[in-house]
Amino acid sequence: MQLKKVVTASLAVLLMAGCSSTPQVNEKLENAREALAGCLSPDGFHNFYRNCNANTLKELPQESQLKASEKWSTYLAGAGPDFQLLAAVKSGDLKGVTEAIDAGADVNRLFTDATLYGSGAYDPDDKNSILTIASKRMNLELMAVLFEAGADVNLRYGPERNLNDFVYQSFGKMRSTYDGNSQKIVVTAYGPDIGLLALEYGYAPTAYILDAMANGLIRGSDPKMKAKQSELYNKLLQARNEAPQQMATASEFGFHKHLTVDEVLANQMPKTSGMQQLQIGMEVNMRCLASLATFRNILNPATDTNMINKFNQNIGYIMVLTAANYDRLTHDGELSRSDWSYAKLLDMFESLSPDLGDPYLSYYEKLLQQVKQSEVATRRYRNDIDTCTALASKYKKAMKDDPEGSIN
């Protein structure tokens, strides 16, 4: 209680300065006083961010503004890089965003409405990604900084019906201002441009999002907005339609550039073979297991179930033949037993595959990070997936031709 009296008395001294007799100034000053009181005894990020705002406190004496600034800085320093990033993003402070990222901020952290809006939050438990928060500023440079820092353009969270998707949320928005004479509204930013930029970093909408965009297409009257919405929607639709076909065209395979796809496929089914050929086969198989597994793991189980099942089947076909290759490699080119079945080979190999596959998994995970920025990496990744899908198809046919399920 004694401390409360001291704080109240201190605030009274601070707020006495700068009083004005005009009603308009008095109102601004009163608002500033309330904000300062909230800043000096806040509750959570929202109240700090709202009440310690320098623009809100500009009617107060410099001493009071300095006190608020120090309070805000102390809070952010203790809150850590994630909240420093949040504050910088909400303020559109590019320098602050970069500094927070360099300090280790998680660009994929989710913040609740309770954090962002305090006690006034409509749904306190609803979540918001940094990209969703940033997109509200309609600043392409800010978005690009976050994309380059690794912000996941396809981060999914919350029920899909909530449409927590920053590209969709920007789809119908424009930022406008008045011209110098306050006579004419000038559009300074278009929301669909955020989506067009996100496409360059691998954004892929769900069918639900595309349907929602189609329903909201071209509702406004601004002709440039209509054109941008149509451009974004058509590009998203094209990207989604082309995604499954990206695995259809087989082309030259990875490390062994001197081998064509047909040669690789023809040489992967030896009954017995030279050790060099088995080694090539083993490497190709392991690369395929890793590439298919990496691709499968980035798919969304809720929306891509059929594709995931197909990838799992392809992985199974290749794993069995990899097991046979591995057994031959470790026994001078011959199977160590005459009664190996598919099931037995798979049991044998599953315990070994993590150790054998780690280097390849690491390679594909790194390659996948480059795919968003590099056409060369994208082409390489797609080519490997194409070839491995064709390879799995070849193995599947071989297994069907061997109804006994044995490898001899």
Secondary structure, DSSP 8 states (H G I E B T S, - for coil): -HHHHHHHHHHHHHHHTT--SSHHHHHHHHHHHHHHHHHHS--SHHHHHHHT-TTTTTTS-HHHHHHHHHHHHHHHHHH-HHHHHHHHHHHT-HHHHHHHHHTT--TT-EEEHHHHHGGG-SSTT-EEEHHHHHHTT--HHHHHHHHHTT--TT---S-GGG---HHHHHTT-EEEEE-TTS-SEEEEEETHHHHHHHHHTT----HHHHHHHHHTTT-SS-HHHHHHHHHHHHHHHHHHHHTGGGGTS----SS-TTS-HHHHHHTS--SS--HHHHHHHHHHHHHHHHHHHHHHHTS-TTT-HHHHHHHHHHHHHHHHHHHHHHHHHTTTTS-S-S--BHHHHHHHHHTTHHHHHHHHHHHHHHHHHHHTT-HHHHHHHHHHHHHHHHHHHHHHHHHHT-TT-B--
